[in-house]
Amino acid sequence: MTITRRLGFAAAALAGLTAFAGLPYRHTKGRLDIARTIGAINDGSDHVPAPRLAAWIRDRKPGLRVIDVRLAKDFAAYAIPTAENIPLERLVETTFAPHETLVLYSDGGAHAAQAWILLQALGVHNAVFIPGGLADWDEEVLSPMLSPDADDAQKAAFRATSELSRYFGGQPLIGDSNAPVRTRSRRRGC
């Protein structure tokens, strides 16, 4: 038997063993539950609005982990308070406890949504994401705006959002879309 043939048999044997070894990740599932995933997408339980996350942070929700999936340099420049940086490539190596509530975000939300799907495939179902990412945080938490023709329910909601905004160093705005909007010039926090 030639060396090439021996190496071929060895490679085939190792490939066969990988079926029994499982995934190289700490998560053991590795299969996407399509029905569960579609259900979460359809009923909206796959995401959380930025103001609700702000309230969870302010109220120190037990088990909350806010995860920024962007690159470290982007995280260092600007991040949501209490967030930890776990870029996509490290996400699959990270262990998450079942009692934790994971909130993922990225710049615009697309990478966070992809990270959510990845976690679903790995069997991590205690995760949600901010649909618009940091743009939602900036607009809905740091610079919420009340329309001049808002009804009473919208005014009441704005009062609650304004309180959250000020807690995080934001600036609620009333009716003037030309008012200056805060930029990402510094890290904000409580």
N, C-alpha and C positions, 0 to 999 in steps of 0.2 A: 504494500500500500504506500503510495507516494505521500510526501509531506503535505502537498496541497489537498489531497483527499482527506487526510487526517484532520487538517485544520477545518475543512468543510464540515466533517462530522462533528467536530468539537463545537463549531459555531451553531450547527443545527441543534445540538444537545442543549447548549446554553439558551438558545432562543426558546426551546421547549420548556425549560425551567422557569423562564420569566413569567409564564402563565400562572405558575404556582406561587411566585414570589410576591405578587401584588405590585401596587404602584410605588414609585420611589418617594412619594410624598407622605407626610404624616397623616393625611386624611385617607381613609380606607375606601370610601365609596367609589369614586371614579366614574360614575354613570349619571348622566343627567336625567332626572325625573321630568320628562317633558310635560306631563299633565299638571304636576305641581308647579312647574315653572310658568306655564301658560296661565294657570289660575292666578298666580301671584301678579303676573303682568296685567291680566284683565281686571282684577279687583283692586289694583293699585298698592298692594301690600309689598311690592318690590322697592318702593321709594318712600322718602319722607320729605316733606316741605322744609325748607331752610328755617323758617320761624319755629317749627316744632323742635328741630334739632337745637336751636338756640335756647328754647325753654328747657330741654333736657340737660343741656350743659349748665345753664344757670341753676337748675334745681338739683344738680349733681345726681342724675339718674344712676342708680346702682348698676354696675356691669357695663356701662356705656364705653365703647371704644370708637373714637372718631379716627378714621384712617384715610390719609391723603395718599392716593396711588400715583401721584406725579413723581418726577425725578427729584432727587435730593436738593438740587440747586433751586428748583422752583419752590419747593417746600420752605427752604431757608429764606427766600425772598418774601413769602406771604403764605399764611396758613390760618385756618380756623382755630380759635383757641381750644386747647386740650388735645389737638390732633397729634397723631404720630405718623411718621412717614414710613410707609411700606409700599415701595414701588411694585408694579405688576410682577416683575420677574422674581421678587422675594415673597409675594403673596402665597404662592403654592407651598413654600417652605415653612410658613408660619402656622403655629397651632392656636386655635381659638377654642375657648371654653363654651360649652352649650348654653350657659346662663348669660353670656355676654350679648349685648346688642351692638352689632357692628354697623357703623354708618360710613359708607365709602363716598369719597368725592374726588373730583379732578377739576380741571379748569372749566370745561363746558358740560361735563356730565357723561360724555360718550365712553371715556375710559373707565369711569366708575361703573357704568352699566355693564361694560364688558367684564370688569372684575367681579361684579355680582353674578353674572352667568358662570364665570369660572368657579367661583365659590359654590354655586349650586351644583355644578358638575362634580365638585370634590366632596359634596355631602354637607356643606356648611350652609344651613338654612336660616340662621339667625342674623342675616345681613340685609341691609337696605342701602339705597344710595340717594344722593341729592340729584334730581334730574338735570338741573341746570348748573350743577357744580358751584364753583366760586362766584359765577355770575349771579346765581340765585341768592347766595349769601350776601353779596354786595348790594343787590337791588332790594331784597325782601327783608334783610335784617339790618344792614348798616345804613341804607338810604331808602326806607320805605316812603311811599308817596300816597297822599290822600287826595283824591279828585275833589275839586271845589263843589261839584254837584253830588257828592256822596250822600247816600241815605243813612238813616240812623244805625242800621246794622253794620254798615261799612265803617262808620265813625267809631263805633264800639270796638270793632276788630282792630282798627288803626290805633286806638288808645293802648290796647294790649301789645301790639307790635311795636309801638313807640317806646314803651317801657323796656322791652327787650333790646331795641335798638340802642337806647341810651346806656343800658347795662354794658353793652359791648363797645361803647365808644362811638356809636353811630349817630346819624343826624336825620331824624324823621323830617320829611318835607310835606308841605301842604300846598297842593294845587299848582305850583309853578314848575312846569317841566323844564324851564330854562335855568332853574337854580343850579348852583354848582354841585356836582356829585363827587363824593369822596373817591379818591383813587387808592391804588394799592401801594402807597408810598411807604407804609410801615406795617409791622405786625400789630394786629389789634388783639386785645385780650381783656380779661376781667381782673 
